[in-house]
Amino acid sequence: MSKPVVAIEHSRLLPPPDRLPARLWLLLALCAAGWALCGYSLAGALAQPPQAIAPGAPLQALLWSLLAGGFAGLIFGVFVNAGLGARFGLAVALQTGLALAMAALAAGFALSRAWPWQPQAALTGLAAGWPQWLFGDAPRSLPASFALIALLLVLGAMACLRRYRERDRRVRDLLAHGARAAGTVVHTEHVGTEVYNPSRVRVVVRFDDHAGTERRVAKIGDFDPRALPRAGERVLVWFYPHAADDAHRIVVGFGERPQLSQALG
């Protein structure tokens, strides 16, 4: 069996460091502003008396602001999730986007003059009995609940980000110090569909290691439904010569200039 072409090199597979571009910061600010307006308007609307529903009453303006803020938060949130997902993965993006929305809603309640937010009073009410506090004391329970949910989501996003960076570091080390060989896709299997409609595909790749021994490795990843991997497709494989049979220490790259989302490690 002929020896494969193997090279040791630093790869350009991975995207730049985690520094966020100005465009993404702007989208984050606009998304937060929309949800803050939504929370502010919701607090004001809930504080209005029943007769405030008459035409021309303040409640109408608050309801329009509520709709405008909610739509703005949703629309800008889609772009925020796309931007964060491309850099840190979908799990980090979704939890960060939801945490931003919850925190902005809590801030909107806090800024509303109708319902001033008093954290000490909220904690006192919670200690007295959480069911009554949650369902019967909306001026304190809603913003505090939003803030608590935001905190939990931030913790979840940080845990996912840590796992993403560990994978990123592992892949970078392998690309920098591992051996590279050409491989061929021999089998594909659709195993599901993720959020935003990427297809989750299990791919089996055949390659020859540094000693000319044929190896096979299976990887699962998310792919654009319009560019699914196919049997016979040529790929690049990075591996450590001393661990060529360890699937967890092998990276498969798709395309001539594959990105991190196309590098299955």
Backbone as JSON, one array per atom type, in Angstrom:
{
  "sequence": "MSKPVVAIEHSRLLPPPDRLPARLWLLLALCAAGWALCGYSLAGALAQPPQAIAPGAPLQALLWSLLAGGFAGLIFGVFVNAGLGARFGLAVALQTGLALAMAALAAGFALSRAWPWQPQAALTGLAAGWPQWLFGDAPRSLPASFALIALLLVLGAMACLRRYRERDRRVRDLLAHGARAAGTVVHTEHVGTEVYNPSRVRVVVRFDDHAGTERRVAKIGDFDPRALPRAGERVLVWFYPHAADDAHRIVVGFGERPQLSQALG",
  "N": [[0.86, -1.19, 0.0], [0.61, 2.19, -0.86], [2.32, 4.96, 0.61], [0.63, 7.62, 2.29], [0.29, 11.15, 1.56], [1.6, 13.14, 3.95], [1.55, 15.86, 6.16], [2.95, 18.25, 8.41], [1.67, 21.05, 9.86], [0.63, 24.43, 10.59], [-2.76, 25.25, 10.64], [-5.35, 27.02, 8.85], [-7.9, 26.59, 9.56], [-9.51, 27.5, 11.7], [-11.54, 30.22, 13.02], [-10.94, 33.81, 13.64], [-9.77, 35.13, 16.89], [-11.81, 35.54, 19.93], [-12.77, 38.14, 19.86], [-15.37, 40.44, 19.53], [-16.97, 41.86, 16.69], [-17.7, 45.33, 15.83], [-20.19, 45.56, 14.65], [-21.65, 43.43, 15.7], [-21.72, 44.11, 18.4], [-23.33, 46.37, 18.19], [-25.75, 45.2, 17.33], [-26.31, 43.67, 19.61], [-26.76, 45.75, 21.45], [-29.02, 47.02, 20.31], [-30.88, 44.93, 20.39], [-31.07, 44.55, 23.18], [-32.09, 47.06, 23.88], [-34.61, 46.97, 22.65], [-35.91, 44.89, 24.1], [-35.79, 46.02, 26.65], [-37.43, 48.26, 26.33], [-39.79, 46.87, 25.89], [-40.17, 45.62, 28.42], [-40.39, 47.91, 30.03], [-42.71, 49.09, 28.98], [-44.55, 47.04, 29.45], [-44.59, 46.96, 32.25], [-45.66, 49.5, 32.78], [-48.17, 49.24, 31.51], [-49.43, 47.18, 32.97], [-49.75, 48.46, 35.36], [-51.73, 50.28, 34.97], [-55.03, 51.56, 35.62], [-58.27, 49.87, 35.3], [-60.03, 51.52, 33.79], [-58.36, 52.8, 32.07], [-58.27, 51.86, 29.54], [-59.68, 53.21, 27.68], [-60.17, 55.0, 24.54], [-57.39, 56.9, 23.46], [-56.21, 56.94, 25.92], [-53.36, 56.53, 28.2], [-52.71, 53.85, 28.13], [-52.94, 52.81, 25.55], [-50.73, 53.87, 24.13], [-48.72, 52.65, 25.6], [-49.17, 49.97, 25.03], [-48.63, 49.93, 22.26], [-45.91, 50.57, 22.37], [-45.05, 48.33, 23.74], [-45.49, 46.3, 21.82], [-43.79, 47.23, 19.75], [-41.26, 47.2, 21.01], [-41.05, 44.45, 21.64], [-41.11, 43.22, 19.07], [-38.82, 44.4, 17.96], [-36.84, 43.4, 19.69], [-37.07, 40.64, 19.1], [-36.47, 40.53, 16.33], [-33.87, 41.71, 16.09], [-32.68, 39.94, 17.78], [-32.54, 37.56, 16.32], [-30.46, 38.09, 14.51], [-28.41, 38.51, 16.34], [-28.19, 35.95, 17.51], [-27.36, 34.54, 15.26], [-24.87, 35.75, 14.74], [-23.41, 35.28, 17.14], [-23.61, 32.51, 17.23], [-22.06, 31.71, 15.04], [-19.54, 32.15, 16.0], [-19.26, 31.07, 18.58], [-20.79, 28.8, 18.79], [-24.03, 27.16, 18.7], [-25.38, 26.58, 21.13], [-24.28, 28.35, 23.03], [-24.99, 30.77, 21.82], [-27.86, 30.77, 21.8], [-28.51, 30.65, 24.56], [-27.23, 32.95, 25.49], [-28.59, 34.93, 24.04], [-31.21, 34.64, 25.08], [-30.69, 35.21, 27.78], [-29.89, 37.88, 27.57], [-32.33, 39.0, 26.73], [-33.99, 38.47, 28.97], [-32.62, 39.88, 31.01], [-32.77, 42.48, 30.01], [-35.54, 42.88, 30.0], [-36.0, 42.81, 32.78], [-34.54, 45.08, 33.45], [-36.07, 47.0, 32.14], [-38.45, 46.92, 33.66], [-37.35, 47.81, 36.05], [-36.7, 50.41, 35.41], [-39.12, 51.58, 35.03], [-41.35, 54.01, 36.15], [-43.8, 53.47, 37.14], [-43.76, 51.08, 38.54], [-41.58, 50.92, 40.77], [-38.57, 49.17, 41.31], [-37.67, 47.3, 44.02], [-35.28, 45.61, 45.38], [-34.77, 44.64, 48.02], [-37.29, 44.58, 49.23], [-38.43, 42.75, 47.53], [-37.05, 40.37, 48.14], [-37.9, 40.07, 50.77], [-40.63, 39.61, 50.39], [-40.45, 37.21, 48.98], [-39.41, 35.49, 50.9], [-41.59, 35.3, 52.55], [-43.31, 33.61, 51.31], [-43.2, 31.89, 48.42], [-45.15, 31.16, 46.34], [-47.34, 32.95, 46.63], [-45.96, 35.33, 46.41], [-44.94, 35.18, 43.83], [-47.18, 35.02, 42.13], [-48.95, 36.91, 43.05], [-47.78, 39.36, 43.46], [-46.85, 41.05, 41.31], [-45.34, 43.48, 40.64], [-42.92, 43.12, 41.98], [-42.25, 40.45, 41.69], [-42.1, 39.79, 38.92], [-39.88, 41.33, 37.66], [-37.8, 40.4, 39.33], [-37.93, 37.64, 38.85], [-37.33, 37.58, 36.1], [-34.69, 38.54, 36.23], [-33.47, 36.49, 37.71], [-33.82, 34.29, 36.0], [-32.27, 35.22, 33.87], [-29.73, 35.2, 35.06], [-29.35, 32.43, 35.52], [-29.35, 31.54, 32.87], [-27.07, 32.85, 31.92], [-25.09, 31.55, 33.41], [-25.4, 28.97, 32.34], [-24.7, 29.51, 29.66], [-22.02, 30.24, 30.02], [-20.93, 27.81, 30.86], [-21.31, 26.26, 28.54], [-19.74, 27.78, 26.81], [-17.22, 27.38, 27.91], [-16.85, 24.64, 27.36], [-16.87, 24.8, 24.57], [-14.58, 26.34, 24.08], [-12.65, 24.64, 25.11], [-12.83, 22.53, 23.27], [-12.13, 24.01, 21.03], [-9.46, 24.69, 21.66], [-8.37, 22.13, 21.78], [-8.71, 21.3, 19.13], [-7.17, 23.23, 17.81], [-4.6, 22.66, 18.81], [-4.25, 20.12, 17.75], [-4.33, 20.65, 15.0], [-2.08, 22.19, 14.79], [0.04, 20.58, 15.62], [-0.39, 18.01, 14.75], [-0.47, 15.28, 12.34], [-1.29, 15.49, 8.86], [-3.54, 14.14, 6.51], [-4.98, 12.96, 3.44], [-8.42, 12.1, 3.1], [-11.39, 10.06, 2.61], [-14.87, 10.22, 2.33], [-16.89, 7.58, 3.26], [-19.35, 6.8, 4.14], [-22.52, 8.15, 4.99], [-24.97, 9.34, 7.29], [-28.08, 10.55, 8.1], [-28.98, 11.98, 11.1], [-30.68, 13.69, 12.41], [-32.23, 16.97, 12.92], [-31.22, 20.23, 13.66], [-31.68, 23.33, 15.57], [-32.51, 26.23, 13.62], [-32.37, 24.8, 11.35], [-30.06, 23.26, 10.46], [-28.69, 20.23, 9.17], [-28.08, 17.31, 10.98], [-25.52, 15.11, 10.75], [-24.06, 11.92, 10.57], [-20.86, 10.96, 9.8], [-18.69, 8.76, 8.15], [-15.3, 8.34, 7.7], [-12.6, 7.35, 5.67], [-9.11, 6.9, 5.87], [-5.53, 6.86, 5.35], [-3.01, 6.28, 7.69], [0.15, 7.59, 9.01], [1.79, 5.42, 8.74], [0.8, 4.06, 6.64], [-1.36, 2.48, 7.18], [-4.74, 1.57, 6.86], [-7.36, 3.49, 8.14], [-10.45, 4.16, 9.85], [-12.82, 6.59, 10.78], [-15.51, 7.88, 12.65], [-17.63, 10.67, 12.69], [-19.87, 13.14, 14.01], [-21.76, 15.87, 12.95], [-23.06, 19.22, 12.29], [-24.54, 20.32, 9.3], [-25.02, 22.43, 6.45], [-28.11, 22.1, 4.86], [-28.02, 22.35, 2.1], [-25.5, 21.65, 1.39], [-24.6, 19.0, 1.97], [-22.46, 16.38, 3.21], [-21.18, 13.76, 1.1], [-20.89, 10.34, 0.09], [-17.75, 9.36, -1.11], [-16.71, 11.88, -1.24], [-13.87, 14.01, -0.96], [-11.82, 14.68, 1.82], [-9.99, 16.34, 4.49], [-7.84, 15.08, 6.96], [-6.75, 15.31, 10.26], [-4.45, 14.06, 12.64], [-2.86, 12.53, 15.48], [0.16, 10.84, 15.15], [0.84, 8.85, 17.04], [-1.6, 8.22, 18.07], [-3.46, 7.35, 16.2], [-5.69, 5.79, 16.11], [-7.52, 6.83, 17.82], [-10.51, 8.24, 18.04], [-11.36, 10.57, 19.29], [-9.23, 12.23, 19.1], [-8.89, 13.05, 16.56], [-9.38, 15.1, 13.74], [-11.64, 16.07, 11.26], [-11.81, 17.76, 8.26], [-13.88, 19.61, 6.06], [-14.27, 20.66, 2.68], [-12.4, 23.03, 0.63], [-11.41, 25.22, 2.01], [-12.09, 24.83, 4.89], [-14.19, 25.83, 7.63], [-14.48, 26.38, 11.23], [-16.96, 25.31, 11.94], [-17.1, 23.3, 10.12], [-15.15, 21.61, 10.81], [-14.79, 18.68, 12.21], [-14.23, 17.59, 15.31]],
  "CA": [[0.0, 0.0, 0.0], [1.44, 3.39, -0.95], [2.27, 5.86, 1.75], [-0.12, 8.84, 2.02], [0.99, 12.42, 1.72], [1.36, 13.6, 5.31], [2.25, 17.12, 6.41], [2.78, 18.88, 9.72], [1.58, 22.47, 9.58], [-0.41, 25.21, 11.25], [-3.88, 25.33, 9.71], [-6.23, 28.19, 8.89], [-9.28, 26.13, 9.72], [-10.3, 28.13, 12.76], [-11.79, 31.64, 12.84], [-10.14, 34.68, 14.5], [-10.09, 35.04, 18.31], [-13.19, 35.78, 20.35], [-13.13, 39.56, 19.85], [-16.6, 40.66, 18.79], [-16.92, 43.04, 15.82], [-18.57, 46.44, 16.23], [-21.54, 45.3, 14.16], [-22.33, 42.54, 16.63], [-22.01, 44.89, 19.61], [-24.48, 47.22, 17.88], [-26.93, 44.35, 17.34], [-26.6, 43.36, 21.01], [-27.34, 46.95, 22.07], [-30.37, 47.22, 19.77], [-31.72, 43.86, 20.93], [-31.32, 44.86, 24.59], [-32.97, 48.23, 23.94], [-35.97, 46.55, 22.32], [-36.51, 44.16, 25.22], [-35.96, 46.95, 27.77], [-38.65, 49.01, 26.03], [-40.9, 45.94, 26.1], [-40.38, 45.5, 29.86], [-40.85, 49.21, 30.53], [-44.11, 49.28, 28.57], [-45.37, 46.04, 30.13], [-44.78, 47.41, 33.63], [-46.6, 50.62, 32.78], [-49.51, 48.78, 31.14], [-50.01, 46.43, 34.07], [-50.03, 49.37, 36.48], [-52.83, 51.17, 34.63], [-56.34, 51.14, 36.12], [-59.12, 49.29, 34.25], [-60.64, 52.52, 32.92], [-57.35, 53.39, 31.19], [-58.34, 51.26, 28.21], [-60.46, 54.09, 26.8], [-59.4, 55.56, 23.43], [-56.57, 58.05, 23.8], [-55.61, 56.79, 27.25], [-51.94, 56.15, 28.13], [-52.52, 52.41, 27.91], [-52.75, 52.54, 24.12], [-49.33, 54.14, 23.79], [-47.89, 51.64, 26.24], [-49.32, 48.72, 24.28], [-47.86, 50.06, 21.02], [-44.5, 50.46, 22.74], [-44.81, 46.93, 24.07], [-45.36, 45.55, 20.57], [-42.6, 47.68, 19.04], [-40.09, 46.69, 21.7], [-40.99, 43.01, 21.49], [-40.71, 42.9, 17.7], [-37.42, 44.8, 17.79], [-36.02, 42.42, 20.39], [-37.09, 39.37, 18.37], [-35.79, 40.64, 15.04], [-32.43, 41.86, 16.32], [-32.2, 38.72, 18.44], [-32.2, 36.57, 15.3], [-29.11, 38.41, 14.01], [-27.48, 38.28, 17.44], [-27.97, 34.51, 17.61], [-26.56, 34.1, 14.1], [-23.49, 36.21, 14.91], [-22.77, 34.56, 18.24], [-23.52, 31.1, 16.9], [-20.95, 31.49, 14.12], [-18.27, 32.28, 16.72], [-19.18, 30.3, 19.82], [-21.67, 27.65, 18.78], [-25.45, 27.47, 18.84], [-25.81, 26.53, 22.53], [-23.88, 29.62, 23.66], [-25.75, 31.86, 21.22], [-29.25, 30.76, 22.24], [-28.61, 31.0, 25.98], [-26.85, 34.35, 25.64], [-29.68, 35.76, 23.54], [-32.31, 34.6, 26.05], [-30.25, 35.93, 28.98], [-29.96, 39.3, 27.25], [-33.73, 39.4, 26.72], [-34.5, 38.47, 30.35], [-31.99, 40.97, 31.75], [-33.31, 43.74, 29.5], [-36.91, 42.99, 30.53], [-35.89, 43.2, 34.19], [-34.12, 46.49, 33.49], [-37.21, 47.82, 31.77], [-39.3, 47.01, 34.84], [-36.69, 48.62, 37.06], [-36.71, 51.81, 34.98], [-40.49, 52.08, 34.98], [-41.76, 54.77, 37.34], [-45.05, 52.92, 37.65], [-43.43, 50.01, 39.48], [-40.17, 50.96, 41.16], [-38.05, 47.88, 41.71], [-37.01, 47.34, 45.31], [-34.8, 44.24, 45.61], [-34.9, 44.21, 49.41], [-38.69, 44.23, 49.44], [-38.7, 41.52, 46.78], [-36.53, 39.25, 48.92], [-38.78, 39.9, 51.93], [-41.84, 38.95, 49.91], [-40.13, 35.84, 48.62], [-39.27, 34.71, 52.13], [-42.9, 35.12, 53.15], [-44.03, 32.53, 50.62], [-42.95, 32.18, 47.01], [-46.29, 31.14, 45.41], [-48.09, 34.2, 46.71], [-45.1, 36.4, 45.91], [-44.76, 35.06, 42.39], [-48.41, 35.22, 41.38], [-49.78, 37.98, 43.58], [-47.03, 40.58, 43.66], [-46.15, 41.18, 40.03], [-44.32, 44.53, 40.56], [-41.63, 42.65, 42.48], [-41.94, 39.09, 41.26], [-41.74, 39.69, 37.52], [-38.48, 41.7, 37.38], [-36.88, 39.51, 40.04], [-37.93, 36.37, 38.14], [-36.57, 37.78, 34.88], [-33.28, 38.65, 36.57], [-33.0, 35.17, 38.12], [-33.72, 33.48, 34.79], [-31.11, 35.71, 33.12], [-28.53, 34.72, 35.73], [-29.21, 31.01, 35.24], [-28.97, 31.39, 31.47], [-25.67, 33.27, 31.79], [-24.27, 30.44, 33.93], [-25.44, 27.91, 31.34], [-23.91, 29.94, 28.49], [-20.61, 30.18, 30.39], [-20.53, 26.4, 30.86], [-21.21, 25.86, 27.13], [-18.59, 28.47, 26.23], [-16.01, 26.71, 28.38], [-16.7, 23.41, 26.58], [-16.54, 25.19, 23.2], [-13.18, 26.76, 24.05], [-11.82, 23.45, 25.29], [-12.79, 21.87, 21.97], [-11.36, 24.89, 20.15], [-8.05, 24.53, 22.0], [-7.96, 20.79, 21.39], [-8.6, 21.25, 17.68], [-6.02, 24.05, 17.42], [-3.38, 21.91, 19.11], [-4.13, 19.02, 16.79], [-4.0, 21.21, 13.7], [-0.73, 22.75, 14.83], [1.08, 19.59, 15.9], [-0.74, 16.7, 14.24], [-0.19, 14.95, 10.94], [-2.43, 15.7, 7.97], [-3.63, 13.19, 5.41], [-6.23, 13.01, 2.67], [-9.37, 11.06, 3.44], [-12.56, 9.92, 1.73], [-16.13, 9.87, 2.99], [-17.38, 6.28, 2.77], [-20.74, 6.56, 4.55], [-23.18, 9.25, 5.68], [-26.27, 8.96, 7.87], [-28.79, 11.67, 8.69], [-29.4, 11.58, 12.44], [-31.57, 14.67, 13.04], [-32.2, 18.36, 12.47], [-31.02, 21.13, 14.79], [-32.29, 24.65, 15.47], [-32.12, 26.97, 12.41], [-32.47, 23.85, 10.24], [-28.92, 22.49, 9.94], [-28.87, 18.77, 9.23], [-27.09, 16.62, 11.8], [-25.12, 13.99, 9.91], [-22.94, 11.08, 10.99], [-19.98, 10.76, 8.65], [-17.58, 7.81, 8.32], [-14.21, 8.73, 6.8], [-11.48, 6.41, 5.55], [-7.83, 7.55, 5.55], [-4.33, 6.08, 5.66], [-2.19, 7.0, 8.65], [1.53, 7.84, 8.63], [2.43, 4.15, 8.44], [0.11, 3.45, 5.51], [-2.45, 1.63, 7.65], [-6.05, 2.16, 6.62], [-8.13, 3.79, 9.33], [-11.78, 4.73, 9.67], [-13.26, 7.37, 11.93], [-16.9, 8.37, 12.53], [-17.86, 11.97, 13.31], [-21.22, 13.69, 13.87], [-21.72, 17.33, 12.91], [-24.18, 19.95, 11.66], [-24.2, 20.75, 7.95], [-26.03, 23.13, 5.67], [-28.85, 21.11, 4.04], [-27.68, 22.5, 0.69], [-24.12, 21.21, 1.16], [-24.4, 17.82, 2.81], [-21.37, 15.5, 2.76], [-21.62, 12.61, 0.32], [-19.92, 9.26, -0.07], [-16.79, 9.63, -2.18], [-16.17, 13.23, -1.1], [-12.53, 14.08, -0.41], [-11.72, 15.51, 3.02], [-8.68, 16.38, 5.13], [-7.86, 14.45, 8.28], [-5.61, 15.59, 11.14], [-4.38, 13.06, 13.7], [-1.55, 12.32, 16.08], [0.66, 9.53, 14.7], [0.84, 7.85, 18.11], [-2.98, 7.97, 18.48], [-4.23, 7.37, 14.95], [-6.92, 5.03, 16.28], [-8.32, 7.51, 18.85], [-11.42, 9.13, 17.31], [-11.47, 11.85, 19.98], [-8.04, 13.03, 18.8], [-8.85, 13.17, 15.11], [-10.22, 16.17, 13.2], [-11.98, 15.93, 9.84], [-12.17, 19.05, 7.68], [-14.6, 19.52, 4.79], [-14.11, 21.81, 1.82], [-11.04, 23.47, 0.37], [-11.04, 26.11, 3.12], [-13.12, 24.56, 5.89], [-14.28, 26.66, 8.81], [-14.59, 25.6, 12.46], [-18.2, 24.55, 11.92], [-16.92, 22.17, 9.23], [-14.06, 20.81, 11.33], [-15.39, 17.8, 13.19], [-13.18, 17.09, 16.18]],
  "C": [[0.9, 1.25, 0.0], [1.24, 4.28, 0.26], [1.48, 7.12, 1.38], [0.76, 10.06, 2.13], [0.61, 12.99, 3.07], [2.15, 14.87, 5.53], [1.98, 17.58, 7.82], [2.75, 20.38, 9.48], [0.52, 23.11, 10.46], [-1.53, 25.43, 10.22], [-4.65, 26.63, 9.89], [-7.68, 27.78, 9.03], [-10.1, 27.03, 10.61], [-10.45, 29.62, 12.53], [-10.9, 32.47, 13.76], [-10.52, 34.52, 15.96], [-11.49, 35.56, 18.63], [-13.62, 37.25, 20.32], [-14.35, 39.8, 18.96], [-16.48, 41.9, 17.92], [-17.92, 44.1, 16.28], [-20.01, 46.2, 15.79], [-22.31, 44.42, 15.13], [-22.64, 43.24, 17.94], [-23.23, 45.79, 19.39], [-25.77, 46.4, 17.9], [-27.31, 43.96, 18.77], [-27.26, 44.53, 21.71], [-28.77, 47.18, 21.6], [-31.34, 46.17, 20.3], [-32.07, 44.15, 22.39], [-32.26, 46.06, 24.73], [-34.41, 47.86, 23.63], [-36.63, 45.82, 23.48], [-36.69, 45.05, 26.45], [-37.21, 47.81, 27.57], [-39.88, 48.14, 26.26], [-41.2, 45.81, 27.59], [-40.92, 46.78, 30.47], [-42.33, 49.4, 30.22], [-45.02, 48.28, 29.27], [-45.62, 46.44, 31.58], [-45.78, 48.55, 33.7], [-48.01, 50.19, 32.45], [-50.18, 48.03, 32.29], [-50.37, 47.31, 35.26], [-51.21, 50.29, 36.21], [-54.15, 50.66, 35.23], [-57.21, 50.62, 34.98], [-59.69, 50.32, 33.29], [-59.65, 53.13, 31.93], [-57.39, 52.82, 29.79], [-59.12, 52.12, 27.23], [-59.58, 54.66, 25.7], [-58.64, 56.82, 23.87], [-55.91, 57.97, 25.16], [-54.15, 56.34, 27.12], [-51.71, 54.68, 27.81], [-52.28, 52.08, 26.45], [-51.31, 52.76, 23.69], [-48.4, 53.09, 24.38], [-47.97, 50.31, 25.49], [-48.58, 48.76, 22.94], [-46.36, 49.95, 21.28], [-44.12, 49.03, 23.08], [-44.6, 46.1, 22.81], [-44.09, 45.92, 19.81], [-41.33, 47.12, 19.68], [-39.93, 45.19, 21.55], [-40.55, 42.59, 20.1], [-39.25, 43.25, 17.46], [-36.48, 43.8, 18.46], [-35.94, 41.1, 19.65], [-36.27, 39.45, 17.09], [-34.29, 40.78, 15.23], [-31.85, 40.63, 17.0], [-31.83, 37.63, 17.45], [-30.79, 36.82, 14.78], [-28.06, 38.22, 15.1], [-27.16, 36.79, 17.57], [-27.12, 33.99, 16.46], [-25.1, 34.51, 14.27], [-22.75, 35.46, 16.0], [-22.6, 33.08, 17.92], [-22.37, 30.79, 15.97], [-19.61, 31.5, 14.84], [-18.15, 31.33, 17.9], [-20.08, 29.07, 19.85], [-23.1, 28.02, 19.13], [-25.91, 27.48, 20.29], [-25.47, 27.82, 23.25], [-24.75, 30.76, 23.13], [-27.18, 31.92, 21.75], [-29.38, 31.18, 23.7], [-28.21, 32.45, 26.22], [-27.96, 35.27, 25.17], [-30.86, 35.79, 24.51], [-31.93, 35.35, 27.33], [-30.3, 37.43, 28.75], [-31.4, 39.79, 27.28], [-34.29, 39.48, 28.14], [-33.93, 39.62, 31.16], [-32.54, 42.31, 31.3], [-34.75, 43.95, 29.97], [-36.89, 43.41, 32.0], [-35.47, 44.65, 34.32], [-35.25, 47.42, 33.11], [-38.19, 47.98, 32.91], [-38.68, 47.93, 35.88], [-36.73, 50.1, 36.72], [-38.11, 52.41, 34.96], [-40.85, 52.8, 36.27], [-43.04, 54.21, 37.96], [-44.78, 51.89, 38.75], [-41.95, 50.09, 39.83], [-39.73, 49.62, 41.73], [-37.27, 48.02, 43.0], [-36.55, 45.93, 45.66], [-34.98, 43.76, 47.04], [-36.34, 43.79, 49.72], [-39.05, 42.94, 48.7], [-38.22, 40.29, 47.55], [-37.39, 39.0, 50.15], [-40.06, 39.19, 51.53], [-41.61, 37.51, 49.54], [-40.02, 34.96, 49.86], [-40.62, 34.42, 52.77], [-43.7, 33.98, 52.5], [-43.97, 32.74, 49.13], [-44.17, 32.06, 46.12], [-47.08, 32.44, 45.42], [-47.27, 35.35, 46.14], [-45.03, 36.37, 44.39], [-46.02, 35.45, 41.63], [-49.24, 36.41, 41.87], [-49.07, 39.3, 43.78], [-46.18, 40.84, 42.43], [-45.12, 42.3, 39.99], [-42.95, 44.08, 41.05], [-41.27, 41.29, 41.92], [-41.48, 39.03, 39.81], [-40.29, 40.12, 37.25], [-37.48, 40.79, 38.09], [-36.8, 38.15, 39.35], [-37.13, 36.47, 36.84], [-35.07, 37.82, 35.17], [-32.71, 37.29, 36.97], [-32.84, 34.25, 36.91], [-32.5, 33.9, 33.96], [-29.81, 35.2, 33.73], [-28.3, 33.23, 35.44], [-28.79, 30.77, 33.8], [-27.52, 31.8, 31.24], [-24.74, 32.16, 32.29], [-24.24, 29.28, 32.94], [-24.61, 28.25, 30.11], [-22.42, 29.88, 28.79], [-20.1, 28.74, 30.39], [-20.37, 25.9, 29.42], [-20.0, 26.51, 26.46], [-17.28, 27.82, 26.66], [-15.78, 25.41, 27.6], [-16.3, 23.74, 25.14], [-15.08, 25.58, 23.1], [-12.23, 25.59, 24.28], [-11.7, 22.68, 23.98], [-11.96, 22.69, 20.99], [-9.86, 24.72, 20.39], [-7.54, 23.16, 21.56], [-7.77, 20.68, 19.88], [-7.4, 22.06, 17.2], [-4.7, 23.31, 17.66], [-3.17, 20.8, 18.1], [-3.75, 19.54, 15.41], [-2.57, 21.73, 13.65], [0.34, 21.68, 14.92], [0.79, 18.21, 15.33], [-0.32, 16.5, 12.8], [-1.46, 15.1, 10.12], [-2.38, 14.69, 6.83], [-4.95, 13.39, 4.68], [-7.11, 11.84, 3.07], [-10.55, 11.06, 2.48], [-13.77, 9.55, 2.57], [-16.64, 8.56, 2.4], [-18.83, 6.03, 3.17], [-21.27, 7.81, 5.24], [-24.54, 8.78, 6.17], [-26.9, 10.18, 8.54], [-29.36, 11.25, 10.04], [-30.29, 12.63, 13.13], [-31.42, 16.04, 12.41], [-32.12, 19.26, 13.68], [-31.78, 22.43, 14.57], [-31.69, 25.41, 14.29], [-31.89, 26.03, 11.23], [-31.17, 23.28, 9.71], [-29.19, 21.0, 10.1], [-27.73, 18.16, 10.04], [-26.77, 15.29, 11.11], [-23.96, 13.25, 10.57], [-22.14, 10.69, 9.76], [-18.9, 9.75, 9.02], [-16.54, 8.12, 7.25], [-13.13, 7.67, 6.84], [-10.23, 7.21, 5.19], [-6.7, 6.58, 5.89], [-3.45, 6.89, 6.6], [-0.75, 7.1, 8.16], [2.28, 6.56, 8.25], [1.79, 3.44, 7.25], [-1.02, 2.53, 5.9], [-3.79, 2.31, 7.42], [-6.81, 2.31, 7.93], [-9.51, 4.31, 8.93], [-12.18, 5.45, 10.95], [-14.66, 7.88, 11.64], [-17.03, 9.68, 13.3], [-19.31, 12.38, 13.07], [-21.12, 15.21, 13.91], [-22.93, 17.89, 12.21], [-23.72, 20.51, 10.32], [-25.36, 21.53, 7.34], [-26.76, 22.1, 4.81], [-28.53, 21.2, 2.55], [-26.28, 22.01, 0.37], [-23.8, 20.03, 2.07], [-23.21, 16.99, 2.3], [-21.92, 14.27, 2.05], [-20.5, 11.57, 0.26], [-19.04, 9.54, -1.28], [-16.17, 11.01, -2.09], [-14.79, 13.19, -0.45], [-12.49, 15.06, 0.76], [-10.27, 15.52, 3.49], [-8.82, 15.83, 6.54], [-6.58, 14.82, 9.02], [-5.63, 14.58, 12.28], [-2.97, 13.09, 14.29], [-1.05, 10.94, 15.67], [0.63, 8.46, 15.79], [-0.57, 7.51, 18.59], [-3.9, 7.99, 17.27], [-5.53, 6.6, 15.06], [-7.85, 5.64, 17.31], [-9.21, 8.55, 18.17], [-11.54, 10.49, 17.97], [-10.28, 12.77, 19.69], [-7.8, 13.08, 17.29], [-9.81, 14.27, 14.68], [-10.41, 15.93, 11.71], [-12.44, 17.28, 9.33], [-12.79, 18.88, 6.31], [-14.38, 20.79, 3.99], [-12.66, 22.2, 1.64], [-10.53, 24.39, 1.48], [-12.09, 25.95, 4.22], [-13.04, 25.51, 7.08], [-14.44, 25.76, 10.04], [-15.85, 24.75, 12.45], [-18.1, 23.32, 11.03], [-15.75, 21.29, 9.65], [-14.6, 19.95, 12.47], [-14.29, 17.16, 14.03], [-13.73, 16.3, 17.34]]
}
